């Protein structure tokens, strides 16, 4: 199965590290023009450096996906520069530095902050690229959810599990709305991967026994990598997945 993205433009949010970085670098290596977005400017610059090292430069844009106006401006600039936007990967997300706490201790600000980046951002970005994709009668939107959206969050963070479940619902809804224009909308739900400082801290918090239990509950008896997640995204974005939409693919080593 050969996959290439020559003459395609891909926007990847959350590209400063982890899944987003692996996804952005993978698209660039396969011929796509990539616009890599994140709020973390220094880490985003490192993604750009790595792309240059591999000989496939990409464009970077500091972006808060929770800012609707900024998202729409980014999409308009990408369209003006390339003349098309073919692929959107909504990877921006996370727990915003929060930890699991009892329900009654959660403030409105904490609740809304997680929804803003995980769900609002996916909606705003999809909304921003939809007109260009409709005009081209072609598009691929891939949302990066989580196993927490299909079950419960290992962190115990209520807003994270809820926002990721909402993102899966958004995926199904947009698949039916945008399908008549040849736009597919799919979702990748990763299992636990040590992909960024937050997940590394989470891993260390489990201790040796907790780490052992987590791995024992995985069918393949090992953790995955950011590239494992990127590979699923590349498939959904490819022509091999042209008749697949509204689906959620768990990439978790088997649960």
C-alpha positions in Angstrom: 0.0 0.0 0.0 1.7 3.2 -1.2 0.6 6.5 0.3 1.7 9.9 -1.0 0.3 13.4 -0.5 2.0 15.3 -3.3 0.1 18.5 -4.2 -2.0 18.3 -1.0 -2.1 20.8 1.8 -2.5 19.6 5.3 -3.2 21.6 8.5 -2.1 19.9 11.7 -2.9 21.4 15.1 -1.1 20.4 18.3 2.1 20.0 16.2 4.6 21.1 18.9 5.3 17.6 20.2 3.9 14.1 20.6 1.2 12.9 18.2 0.9 16.2 16.3 4.7 16.4 15.7 4.8 12.9 14.3 1.7 13.5 12.2 3.1 16.8 10.7 6.5 15.3 10.0 4.9 12.2 8.4 2.7 14.3 6.1 5.7 16.4 5.1 7.8 13.4 4.4 5.1 12.1 2.1 5.0 15.2 -0.1 2.3 17.3 1.6 2.6 21.0 2.2 2.1 21.2 5.9 0.9 24.0 8.1 1.9 23.0 11.7 0.0 24.9 14.4 0.4 25.1 18.2 0.4 27.5 21.1 3.9 26.3 22.2 6.2 28.4 20.0 9.6 27.0 21.1 8.5 23.3 20.7 6.8 24.2 17.4 10.1 25.6 16.2 11.7 22.3 17.1 9.1 20.5 14.9 10.1 22.9 12.0 13.8 22.1 12.7 13.2 18.4 12.5 11.3 18.8 9.3 14.2 20.7 7.8 16.6 18.1 8.9 14.6 15.4 7.1 14.6 17.5 4.0 10.9 18.3 4.0 10.3 21.8 5.4 6.9 22.8 6.8 5.2 26.1 7.7 4.5 26.8 11.4 1.9 29.0 12.9 1.5 29.9 16.6 -2.2 29.3 17.2 -4.7 29.0 20.0 -7.4 26.8 18.6 -9.8 28.1 21.2 -9.7 31.5 19.5 -12.2 31.2 16.6 -11.1 34.4 14.8 -7.5 33.3 14.9 -8.4 29.9 13.6 -10.3 31.3 10.7 -7.5 33.7 9.9 -5.0 30.8 9.8 -7.2 28.8 7.5 -7.7 31.8 5.1 -3.9 32.3 5.0 -3.2 28.7 4.3 -5.8 28.7 1.5 -4.3 31.9 0.0 -0.8 30.6 0.1 -1.5 27.1 -1.4 -4.8 27.6 -3.2 -6.3 24.6 -1.4 -6.7 22.9 2.0 -7.1 19.2 1.6 -6.5 17.7 5.0 -7.2 18.9 8.6 -5.9 17.0 11.6 -7.4 18.2 14.9 -4.7 17.0 17.3 -4.6 20.0 19.7 -5.9 18.9 23.1 -4.8 17.7 26.5 -5.7 18.2 30.1 -4.3 21.8 30.4 -2.1 20.9 33.4 -5.0 19.6 35.4 -5.1 16.5 37.6 -8.0 14.3 38.7 -10.1 15.8 41.5 -13.5 15.2 43.0 -16.4 16.5 40.9 -17.4 19.1 43.5 -13.9 20.7 43.3 -14.0 21.5 39.6 -14.4 25.2 38.8 -16.2 26.5 35.8 -12.9 27.9 34.4 -11.2 24.5 34.7 -14.1 22.7 33.0 -14.3 25.2 30.1 -10.5 25.3 29.5 -10.4 21.6 28.6 -13.5 21.9 26.4 -12.0 24.9 24.6 -8.9 23.2 23.4 -10.3 19.6 22.9 -13.8 20.2 21.5 -14.2 23.9 20.6 -10.9 23.8 18.7 -11.9 20.8 16.6 -15.2 22.5 15.8 -13.6 25.9 14.9 -10.9 24.4 12.7 -13.4 22.1 10.9 -15.7 25.1 10.4 -12.8 27.2 9.0 -11.7 24.7 6.3 -15.1 23.4 5.3 -15.9 26.1 2.6 -12.6 25.4 0.7 -13.2 21.7 1.0 -16.7 22.0 -0.2 -15.6 24.1 -3.2 -13.1 21.5 -4.1 -15.6 18.7 -3.4 -12.8 16.9 -1.6 -11.5 16.9 2.0 -10.2 14.8 4.8 -10.8 15.8 8.5 -9.2 13.5 11.1 -9.9 14.2 14.8 -7.6 12.9 17.5 -9.7 11.8 20.4 -8.7 9.4 23.1 -9.6 6.1 24.7 -11.0 8.4 27.4 -13.7 9.4 24.9 -14.8 5.7 24.5 -14.6 4.7 28.1 -13.1 6.6 31.1 -10.1 8.7 31.5 -7.1 7.2 33.3 -6.5 10.7 34.8 -10.0 10.8 36.3 -10.5 14.3 34.7 -14.2 14.6 34.0 -13.9 17.4 31.4 -11.3 15.5 29.4 -13.4 12.3 29.1 -16.5 14.4 28.3 -14.8 16.6 25.7 -13.2 13.6 23.9 -16.5 11.8 23.8 -18.1 15.0 22.4 -15.4 15.1 19.7 -16.3 11.5 18.7 -20.0 12.7 18.4 -18.9 15.7 16.4 -17.0 13.3 14.0 -20.1 11.3 13.3 -22.3 14.4 12.8 -19.8 16.2 10.5 -19.3 13.0 8.5 -23.0 13.0 7.5 -23.1 16.8 7.0 -20.0 17.0 4.8 -20.2 13.7 3.0 -22.2 15.0 0.0 -19.2 17.2 -0.9 -16.8 14.2 -0.9 -15.4 15.1 2.6 -14.6 12.3 5.0 -14.5 12.9 8.7 -12.9 10.2 11.0 -11.5 9.9 14.4 -8.4 8.2 15.9 -8.7 7.3 19.6 -5.2 6.6 21.0 -4.4 4.5 24.0 -1.8 5.6 26.5 1.4 6.7 24.9 4.4 8.4 26.5 4.3 11.2 23.9 4.7 14.5 25.8 5.7 16.0 29.2 2.1 15.5 30.5 1.9 11.8 29.7 5.5 11.3 30.9 4.5 12.8 34.3 1.4 10.6 34.3 3.5 7.5 33.6 5.9 8.3 36.4 3.0 8.8 38.8 1.8 5.2 38.4 5.0 3.8 39.9 6.5 0.5 38.9 3.5 -1.6 39.9 1.0 0.7 38.2 3.1 0.7 35.0 3.2 -3.1 35.0 -0.6 -3.3 35.4 -1.2 -0.9 32.6 1.0 -2.8 30.2 -0.5 -6.2 31.3 -3.9 -4.8 30.3 -2.7 -4.2 26.7 -3.0 -7.2 24.4 0.4 -6.6 22.7 2.0 -6.1 26.2 3.8 -2.9 25.2 3.2 0.8 24.9 2.8 2.4 21.5 4.6 5.4 19.9 3.5 8.7 18.4 4.3 7.2 15.0 1.7 4.4 15.6 -0.9 7.1 15.9 0.4 9.0 12.9 0.1 5.9 10.8 -3.6 5.7 11.5 -4.1 9.3 10.5 -2.1 8.8 7.3 -4.5 6.0 6.3 -7.6 8.0 7.0 -6.2 10.9 4.9 -5.2 8.6 2.0 -7.2 7.5 -1.0 -7.3 4.0 0.5 -9.9 5.4 3.0 -12.0 7.2 0.4 -15.2 5.2 1.4 -14.6 5.4 5.2 -16.2 8.1 7.2 -17.8 8.8 10.6 -15.5 6.1 12.1 -13.4 5.9 15.3 -10.3 3.8 15.1 -8.8 2.8 18.5 -5.0 2.6 18.3 -4.2 1.2 21.7 -2.4 -2.1 21.4 -5.6 -4.0 22.1 -7.8 -3.5 25.2 
